[in-house]
Amino acid sequence: MRGFFARWTRSISLTVGPGTSITKIQNAVDSAPPGATISVLPGTYGEHVVISKSLTLQGQQAVLDGLAGGLDGRFVGFEVKANSVEISGFIVQNFERGIVVDHVSSFRLRNSEIRNNLSKDPPPISAGVTKSDGVVMFQVQDSEVSGNYIHDNGSYGLLLTLSSGGNVVRNNRVINNGSQQGLPGSGFSGGGIFTSAGNNTRNQILDNEVSGGYWGISLSSSPDTANVVRNNRVHGTQRAGISVWGQRNTIEDNDATGNGLSNMTPSCRLDMMDFDVIDNTWTNNTGTLGTSVRSLPQDVCPNPVSVSRPVSY
């Protein structure tokens, strides 16, 4: 009987949108049984959505907007607090953080656009502290972010933090994030795809396009281990296109040229930077690679900066 009930609940489907009996996404989430699929029709939805059970949300280019429906652009668009949640086909915009995934596993974010999620506080804007990000994943395991367009968010496009592991970040366009990091007193930080805080391990960052903003792809927590950064295209960042503070990671087959545009320490004009140099493996990447120049005064870089390896290696 229990097995029959489980199969039955997974087949439940609800529809949200104009002309239906359910016009709020949160109402559908609250009423759906675990395992149900919620289809969200085209339209603009001004609400914060908290998901605390296993569900599939399929947007038909539905817009979750932090400045619609009387909202003031603060807080979070989607907050995921349950295992086995899938979100696809949404535009999430104008919040402080577009999507927050908190201590779960088997999350999927696919084919969505996450844009213009900005701090509503006055500067300075501190990356990772001030809420101003596209997607933030706190201690998330065995999940996937694929086929999304993540752009023009205030600090981070995608942040994996607090020992997130076993995740796949694949085939995303991550463009012009860190837009608030140039405000007075802010840190000229943030950017595309980051790991931070704790031992983020076994994550795979594959086949993404990253451009603009400050840092591109960064494994920025020193305990980060056994991550793979492969076959990404990283161009036009203000600081290093690929930077690694962690150890025993693999960085291979990436095209990371035309980065370091601001010539700021610690990466100066380098395309790629290995800060700790503890058994990280760099293979067949294109771009200039160097090791830490932390001893240099802030904002003073040699021109041209010396590099430790040739352009292709």
C-alpha positions in Angstrom: 0.0 0.0 0.0 2.8 2.4 0.8 4.5 1.7 -2.5 1.2 2.4 -4.3 0.8 5.7 -2.5 4.3 6.8 -3.4 3.7 6.1 -7.1 0.3 7.9 -7.0 1.7 11.1 -5.4 4.5 11.4 -8.0 1.9 11.5 -10.7 0.1 14.5 -9.3 0.3 17.7 -11.4 -0.9 21.2 -10.6 -1.1 24.3 -12.8 -0.5 27.8 -11.6 -1.3 31.0 -13.5 -3.9 33.3 -15.0 -7.2 31.6 -15.6 -6.6 28.7 -13.3 -7.8 28.1 -9.8 -4.3 28.6 -8.3 -2.7 32.0 -9.1 0.1 31.9 -6.6 3.1 29.6 -6.8 3.4 29.4 -3.0 -0.2 28.2 -2.7 0.5 25.4 -5.2 3.7 24.5 -3.3 1.8 24.4 0.0 -1.0 22.2 -1.3 1.0 19.8 -3.5 2.0 16.4 -2.1 5.7 15.5 -2.1 6.8 14.3 -5.5 4.2 16.4 -7.4 4.9 18.5 -10.5 3.8 22.2 -10.6 3.5 23.8 -14.0 3.6 27.6 -13.9 2.1 29.4 -16.9 3.6 32.5 -18.5 3.2 35.6 -16.4 4.8 37.7 -13.7 4.6 36.5 -10.1 5.5 38.8 -7.3 6.2 36.5 -4.4 8.8 34.8 -2.3 8.5 31.0 -2.7 9.7 28.6 0.0 9.9 24.9 -1.0 10.1 22.5 2.0 9.2 19.3 0.2 10.3 17.3 -2.8 8.7 18.9 -5.9 9.3 19.7 -9.5 8.5 23.3 -10.6 8.3 23.7 -14.4 8.0 27.3 -15.5 6.8 28.2 -19.0 9.1 31.3 -19.0 7.3 32.4 -15.9 8.9 35.5 -14.2 9.4 35.5 -10.4 9.9 39.2 -9.8 11.0 40.8 -6.6 9.6 44.2 -7.6 6.2 42.9 -8.7 3.0 42.4 -6.6 3.9 45.1 -4.1 7.3 43.6 -3.2 10.3 45.9 -2.5 13.1 43.8 -4.0 14.4 42.4 -0.7 15.0 38.8 0.4 15.0 35.7 -1.8 13.0 34.6 -4.8 13.1 30.8 -4.5 14.3 29.3 -1.1 14.8 25.5 -1.3 14.8 23.7 2.0 14.1 20.1 0.9 15.9 17.3 -1.0 15.0 16.4 -4.6 13.6 19.7 -5.8 13.9 20.6 -9.5 13.3 24.1 -10.9 13.3 24.8 -14.6 12.1 27.4 -17.1 11.9 30.4 -14.8 13.2 34.0 -15.0 14.1 35.0 -11.4 14.9 38.7 -11.1 15.0 41.8 -8.9 15.5 40.1 -5.5 18.6 40.4 -3.2 19.3 36.7 -3.9 17.5 35.0 -6.7 17.7 31.4 -5.5 19.0 30.1 -2.1 19.4 26.3 -1.7 20.0 25.4 2.0 21.5 22.2 3.3 19.9 19.8 0.8 20.8 17.2 -1.8 19.7 16.2 -5.3 18.6 19.7 -6.3 18.3 20.6 -10.0 18.3 24.0 -11.6 17.9 23.9 -15.3 17.2 26.2 -18.3 16.4 29.3 -16.2 17.5 32.9 -16.3 18.7 34.4 -13.0 19.3 38.2 -13.4 19.5 41.6 -11.7 19.4 40.3 -8.2 21.0 43.2 -6.3 21.5 44.5 -2.7 19.0 47.2 -1.8 21.3 48.5 0.9 23.7 51.5 0.4 27.3 50.6 -0.3 29.8 49.2 0.6 28.7 45.8 -0.9 30.7 43.0 0.5 30.7 39.8 -1.6 29.4 36.8 0.3 28.1 39.0 3.1 25.8 41.5 1.5 23.0 39.6 -0.1 23.3 40.5 -3.8 23.7 37.2 -5.7 22.1 35.0 -8.4 22.3 31.5 -6.9 23.7 30.6 -3.5 24.0 26.9 -2.4 24.8 26.4 1.3 26.1 22.9 2.1 24.4 21.3 -0.9 25.4 17.8 -2.1 25.0 15.9 -5.3 23.1 18.5 -7.2 23.2 20.0 -10.7 23.0 23.6 -12.2 22.9 23.3 -15.9 21.8 25.2 -19.0 21.1 28.5 -17.2 21.8 32.1 -18.1 23.0 33.9 -14.9 23.8 37.5 -15.4 24.1 41.0 -14.0 23.8 40.1 -10.3 25.4 42.3 -7.7 28.1 40.0 -6.3 28.2 36.4 -7.3 26.5 34.6 -10.2 26.7 31.2 -8.5 28.2 30.6 -5.1 28.8 27.1 -3.7 29.7 27.4 0.0 29.9 25.8 3.5 31.3 22.5 2.2 29.1 21.8 -0.8 30.2 18.7 -2.6 29.5 16.4 -5.5 27.7 19.0 -7.5 27.8 19.5 -11.3 27.8 23.0 -12.8 27.5 22.6 -16.6 26.7 24.5 -19.8 25.7 27.7 -18.1 26.3 31.3 -19.4 27.5 33.3 -16.4 27.9 36.9 -17.6 28.7 40.3 -16.0 28.2 39.4 -12.4 29.6 41.5 -9.6 28.0 44.6 -10.9 27.8 46.2 -7.5 31.4 45.4 -6.5 32.6 48.7 -8.0 30.5 50.9 -5.8 32.3 53.1 -3.2 34.0 51.1 -0.5 33.1 47.7 -2.1 35.7 45.0 -2.7 36.1 44.8 -6.5 35.3 41.1 -5.9 32.4 38.7 -6.7 32.0 37.5 -10.3 31.0 34.3 -12.0 31.2 30.8 -10.3 32.7 30.6 -6.8 33.4 28.1 -4.1 33.9 29.6 -0.6 34.1 28.6 3.1 34.7 25.1 4.3 35.9 22.2 2.2 33.9 22.3 -1.0 35.0 19.0 -2.7 34.2 16.8 -5.7 32.4 19.6 -7.6 32.6 19.6 -11.4 32.6 23.0 -13.2 32.3 22.0 -16.9 31.6 23.6 -20.3 30.5 27.0 -19.0 30.8 30.4 -20.6 32.0 33.0 -18.1 32.7 36.6 -18.9 32.7 40.1 -17.5 32.6 41.0 -13.8 35.6 40.7 -11.5 36.8 37.1 -10.9 35.6 34.4 -13.3 35.8 30.9 -11.9 37.3 30.7 -8.4 37.9 27.9 -5.9 38.4 30.4 -3.2 38.5 28.4 0.0 41.9 27.0 0.9 40.6 23.5 2.0 38.8 23.0 -1.3 39.9 19.7 -2.8 39.2 17.3 -5.6 37.3 19.7 -7.7 37.4 19.6 -11.5 37.3 22.8 -13.7 37.2 21.6 -17.3 36.5 22.9 -20.8 35.2 26.4 -19.7 35.5 29.6 -21.7 36.4 32.5 -19.5 37.1 35.9 -21.0 37.0 39.6 -20.2 37.1 39.5 -16.4 38.6 42.4 -14.4 40.7 40.0 -12.3 41.9 36.4 -13.0 39.6 34.3 -15.2 40.4 31.2 -13.2 41.8 31.3 -9.7 42.5 28.5 -7.2 43.2 28.9 -3.5 42.5 25.2 -2.8 44.6 22.1 -3.2 44.6 18.9 -5.2 42.2 20.2 -7.8 42.2 19.6 -11.5 42.0 22.5 -14.0 42.2 21.4 -17.6 41.2 22.2 -21.2 40.0 25.7 -20.4 40.2 28.7 -22.7 40.9 31.6 -20.3 42.3 34.5 -22.3 41.8 38.2 -22.2 41.3 38.5 -18.4 43.0 40.6 -15.7 41.8 43.8 -17.3 42.0 45.9 -14.2 45.6 44.9 -13.4 44.9 44.6 -9.7 46.7 42.5 -7.2 46.8 39.7 -6.4 46.2 38.4 -9.9 47.4 41.5 -11.9 47.1 40.8 -15.6 47.2 37.1 -15.3 44.4 35.0 -16.9 44.8 32.2 -14.3 46.2 32.1 -10.8 47.3 29.3 -8.4 47.6 30.8 -4.9 48.6 27.9 -2.8 50.3 25.7 -5.3 49.7 22.4 -3.4 49.3 19.6 -5.9 46.8 21.4 -8.1 47.0 19.9 -11.6 46.9 22.4 -14.6 46.7 20.7 -18.0 46.1 22.0 -21.5 44.7 25.4 -20.6 45.1 28.5 -22.8 46.0 31.7 -21.1 48.7 33.0 -18.8 49.2 31.3 -15.4 51.1 32.5 -12.4 51.5 31.9 -8.7 50.7 34.3 -5.9 52.1 37.8 -5.9 50.6 38.6 -2.5 53.8 40.4 -1.4 53.1 43.2 -3.8 51.5 46.4 -2.5 47.8 46.6 -3.1 47.0 47.8 -6.7 50.6 47.8 -7.7 51.4 45.2 -10.3 54.5 44.7 -12.5 53.8 45.5 -16.1 54.2 43.1 -17.7 53.8 40.6 -14.9 56.1 37.6 -15.0 54.3 34.3 -15.6 55.4 30.8 -14.5 54.2 28.9 -17.6 53.8 29.6 -21.3 50.5 30.6 -22.9 49.4 27.1 -23.7 50.4 24.2 -21.5 
